[in-house]
Amino acid sequence: MKNTTYPPYFNLTMFVKIGNYRYPAFVLCLLLYALIISANLVIILVISREKTLHEPMYIFIMCLSINSLWGSAGFFFRFFKDLLSDTHLIPRSACFFQIYVIYTYASYELTLLGIMAYDRYVAVCQPLHYHSKVTSKLVSKLVAFAWIVPVFSVAACVYLSSRLPLCGNKIPKIFCANWPVVKLSCVSTVMNNLVGMFATVSTVFLPLAFVLYTYARIFLVCRKRSSEFRGKVIQSCLPHVITFVNYSITVFCDIALSRIDLEALNPFLAVILSLEFVVIPPIVNPLVYGLKLPEIRKHILGLYFLKDNQRGPH
């Protein structure tokens, strides 16, 4: 009875749909993961070693890159193993650990984007008070807050899910997710739904609403200012807007996928949409910030040319 209600393994059924394409998919995803690691490490390295970039906005960008490495590691290590395996059974403990890593990654991303929106709001709407308001002490507190809230809210959701007796072990995804596990429950999930709703509101909807509010205020300020001022604001805020819109779309897709029957979708479309949530943001973030922000771009190019000169003739 214990093995039925608390299965020792979960079966990730979406891998069945990949079939003979798993080897090309493995090579492609390996290159993709190498790009994620290298791009985010470059951002972290440049910001950490350049003292001129030890400003709040760049510290938050570095935190985004660290979070990208955290989330992609939680997904790809297991994904590579399952991609080459004939069976796609994941141990119960490993499944809940993967849920914890991926969901904290998702929550960190949104809370960090909310904090970055506040930073841009003060910089644009209250520029004379920026350095007195956004201090290094406040930055430390905000980063700690962005980390602590998801740690405990996601831990509560995962703990409650792990206690549920289940009437099956099939998860129609290529990675473990909380809602498909909860749907397997043999008993009422009212408590899970309430805690999940609180976690979603605190780490998803509140940051999203705050970002929208801050950019509405920024837009109102820009309307009354010169075109030169608006150009500077666009240059400063555009990377954050792109990151926010990109991540909002991937979150929406993941939520939508968890509520529909994936078996009815085209198998390749279902796999691609499942991958989008954990792959696209870690790739897009460093590319957007590395290419759009002149200070980071300048130091990245300086780092490249420095290495190029070191390889040259002596």
C-alpha positions in Angstrom: 0.0 0.0 0.0 2.8 2.4 0.8 4.4 1.9 -2.6 1.1 2.7 -4.3 0.2 5.9 -2.3 3.8 7.1 -2.0 5.5 5.9 -5.3 9.3 5.7 -5.0 9.6 6.9 -8.7 7.8 9.3 -11.0 7.6 8.6 -14.7 8.2 11.7 -17.0 6.1 10.7 -19.9 6.9 13.5 -22.4 10.3 11.8 -23.1 8.4 9.0 -24.9 7.4 11.6 -27.6 11.1 12.4 -28.5 12.0 8.9 -29.8 14.9 8.7 -32.2 15.5 12.5 -32.1 17.0 12.2 -28.6 20.6 12.1 -29.8 20.4 15.3 -32.0 18.4 16.9 -29.2 21.1 15.9 -26.7 23.9 17.6 -28.8 21.7 20.7 -29.4 20.8 21.1 -25.7 24.4 20.5 -24.6 25.5 23.4 -26.8 22.6 25.4 -25.5 23.6 24.8 -21.9 27.2 25.6 -22.7 26.0 29.0 -24.1 23.9 29.6 -20.9 26.9 28.9 -18.6 29.4 30.9 -20.6 27.1 33.9 -21.2 26.1 34.2 -17.5 29.6 33.6 -16.2 30.9 36.5 -18.4 28.3 38.8 -16.9 29.1 37.7 -13.3 32.9 37.9 -14.0 32.7 41.4 -15.6 30.5 42.9 -12.9 32.4 41.3 -10.0 35.8 42.4 -11.1 35.0 45.9 -12.4 34.6 48.3 -9.4 32.9 50.9 -11.7 30.0 48.4 -12.1 29.5 47.9 -8.3 26.3 49.9 -8.6 22.8 48.7 -7.6 21.5 48.0 -11.1 24.6 45.9 -12.0 24.5 44.0 -8.7 20.9 43.1 -9.5 21.9 42.0 -13.0 24.6 39.8 -11.6 22.0 38.2 -9.2 19.9 37.4 -12.3 22.8 35.6 -13.9 23.5 33.7 -10.7 19.9 32.7 -10.6 20.0 31.6 -14.3 22.9 29.2 -13.5 20.9 27.9 -10.5 17.7 27.2 -12.4 19.4 25.8 -15.5 21.6 23.4 -13.4 18.4 22.1 -11.7 16.9 21.3 -15.0 19.7 20.3 -17.4 21.7 17.8 -15.3 18.7 15.6 -14.9 17.4 16.3 -18.4 20.6 15.1 -20.1 20.5 11.8 -18.1 16.8 11.2 -19.0 17.3 12.2 -22.7 19.8 9.3 -23.2 18.0 6.8 -21.1 15.4 4.2 -22.2 13.5 4.6 -19.0 12.5 8.0 -17.6 11.9 7.2 -14.0 13.1 9.8 -11.5 13.4 9.0 -7.8 10.8 10.6 -5.6 13.4 12.6 -3.6 15.1 13.8 -6.8 11.8 14.8 -8.3 10.9 17.0 -5.3 14.4 18.5 -5.2 14.1 19.4 -8.9 10.7 21.0 -8.2 12.3 23.1 -5.4 15.2 24.2 -7.6 13.1 25.2 -10.6 10.4 26.9 -8.6 12.8 28.9 -6.5 14.6 29.9 -9.7 11.2 31.1 -11.1 10.4 33.0 -7.9 13.8 34.6 -7.6 13.5 35.8 -11.1 10.3 37.7 -10.5 11.2 39.1 -7.1 14.5 40.3 -8.6 12.7 41.9 -11.6 10.4 43.7 -9.1 13.4 45.1 -7.2 15.0 46.2 -10.4 11.8 48.0 -11.3 12.0 49.9 -8.0 15.6 50.8 -8.8 14.7 52.2 -12.2 11.7 54.0 -10.8 13.8 55.9 -8.2 16.5 56.6 -10.8 14.0 58.1 -13.3 11.4 59.7 -11.1 13.5 60.7 -8.1 17.1 61.1 -9.5 18.2 63.7 -6.9 17.4 61.2 -4.1 18.7 58.1 -5.8 22.0 57.7 -3.9 20.4 58.5 -0.6 17.5 56.0 -1.1 19.2 53.1 -3.0 22.1 52.6 -0.7 24.4 49.5 -0.5 22.7 48.6 2.7 19.2 48.7 1.1 20.5 46.7 -1.9 21.7 44.0 0.5 18.4 43.9 2.3 16.4 43.8 -1.0 18.5 40.9 -2.4 18.1 39.0 0.9 14.4 39.6 0.8 14.2 38.4 -2.8 16.0 35.2 -1.8 14.3 34.5 1.6 10.6 34.8 0.5 10.9 32.1 -2.3 13.0 29.8 -0.1 10.2 29.5 2.5 7.1 29.8 0.2 8.4 27.2 -2.3 9.6 24.9 0.6 6.1 25.0 2.1 4.5 24.0 -1.3 7.0 21.2 -1.9 6.7 19.8 1.6 2.8 19.7 1.4 3.1 18.0 -2.0 5.5 15.4 -0.7 3.0 14.4 2.0 0.2 13.7 -0.4 -0.8 10.1 -1.0 -0.8 9.6 -4.8 -3.0 7.5 -7.1 -0.4 7.4 -9.9 3.2 8.3 -10.8 3.0 9.7 -14.4 4.0 13.4 -14.9 3.3 14.6 -18.5 6.3 16.9 -18.6 10.1 16.6 -19.2 10.9 17.8 -15.7 9.2 17.6 -12.4 6.6 20.2 -11.6 4.4 20.8 -8.5 0.9 21.0 -10.1 1.1 17.7 -12.0 2.1 16.0 -8.8 -0.8 17.6 -6.8 -3.2 16.4 -9.5 -2.2 12.8 -8.8 -3.4 13.1 -5.2 -5.9 10.5 -3.8 -7.1 13.0 -1.2 -8.3 16.6 -0.9 -5.7 19.2 -1.9 -7.4 22.3 -0.3 -4.4 23.1 1.9 -2.0 22.7 -1.0 -4.1 25.0 -3.1 -4.3 27.7 -0.4 -0.5 27.6 0.3 0.2 27.5 -3.5 -2.1 30.5 -4.0 -0.3 32.4 -1.3 3.1 31.5 -2.8 1.9 32.5 -6.3 0.5 35.8 -5.1 3.6 36.7 -3.1 6.3 35.7 -5.6 4.5 36.1 -9.0 1.5 38.5 -9.0 2.8 41.1 -6.5 6.1 41.5 -8.3 4.3 41.6 -11.7 1.9 44.2 -10.4 4.7 46.3 -8.9 6.7 46.2 -12.2 3.6 47.4 -14.1 2.9 50.2 -11.5 6.5 51.5 -11.6 6.6 51.6 -15.4 3.3 53.4 -15.5 4.8 56.0 -13.2 8.0 56.2 -15.4 5.9 56.6 -18.5 3.9 59.5 -17.0 7.2 61.2 -16.0 8.7 60.7 -19.5 5.6 62.3 -21.2 6.5 65.6 -19.6 10.2 65.6 -20.4 12.4 66.2 -23.4 13.1 63.7 -26.2 16.7 63.5 -25.0 15.6 62.6 -21.5 13.2 59.9 -22.9 16.0 58.5 -25.0 18.2 58.1 -21.9 15.4 56.4 -20.0 14.7 54.0 -22.9 18.4 53.1 -23.0 18.4 52.5 -19.3 15.1 50.7 -18.9 14.8 48.7 -22.2 16.8 45.7 -21.1 14.7 45.4 -18.0 11.5 45.7 -20.0 12.6 43.0 -22.5 13.6 40.7 -19.7 10.3 41.3 -17.9 8.1 40.7 -21.0 10.2 37.7 -22.0 9.8 36.1 -18.6 6.1 37.0 -18.3 5.5 35.1 -21.6 7.4 32.0 -20.5 5.6 32.0 -17.1 2.2 32.3 -18.8 3.1 29.4 -21.2 4.2 27.2 -18.3 1.0 27.9 -16.3 -1.1 27.3 -19.4 0.7 24.0 -20.2 0.1 22.7 -16.6 -3.6 23.3 -17.1 -4.1 21.6 -20.5 -3.8 18.0 -21.8 -0.3 17.8 -23.2 -1.0 14.5 -24.7 -3.4 16.2 -27.2 -0.7 18.6 -28.4 1.9 18.0 -31.2 4.7 16.2 -29.3 7.5 18.5 -30.6 5.4 21.6 -29.8 4.7 20.3 -26.3 8.4 19.6 -25.6 9.5 23.0 -27.0 6.9 24.8 -24.9 8.0 22.9 -21.8 11.6 23.8 -22.5 10.9 27.5 -23.0 10.3 28.2 -19.3 13.7 26.9 -18.1 15.8 27.7 -21.2 14.8 31.0 -22.8 15.3 33.4 -19.8 18.8 32.2 -18.9 19.9 32.7 -22.5 18.1 36.0 -23.2 19.0 37.8 -19.9 22.8 37.9 -20.3 22.5 38.7 -24.1 20.1 41.5 -23.5 22.1 43.1 -20.7 25.4 42.4 -22.3 24.4 44.0 -25.6 22.1 46.8 -24.6 23.8 48.3 -21.6 26.9 50.3 -22.8 28.9 50.0 -19.6 28.7 46.2 -19.5 29.2 45.9 -23.3 32.3 48.1 -23.0 33.9 45.9 -20.3 33.0 42.7 -22.0 34.7 43.9 -25.2 37.6 45.1 -23.1 37.9 41.6 -21.5 37.8 40.0 -25.0 40.5 42.3 -26.5 42.7 41.8 -23.4 42.6 38.0 -23.9 43.3 38.5 -27.6 46.3 40.6 -26.9 47.7 38.1 -24.4 47.5 35.4 -27.1 49.4 37.6 -29.5 53.1 37.5 -30.3 55.5 38.6 -27.5 
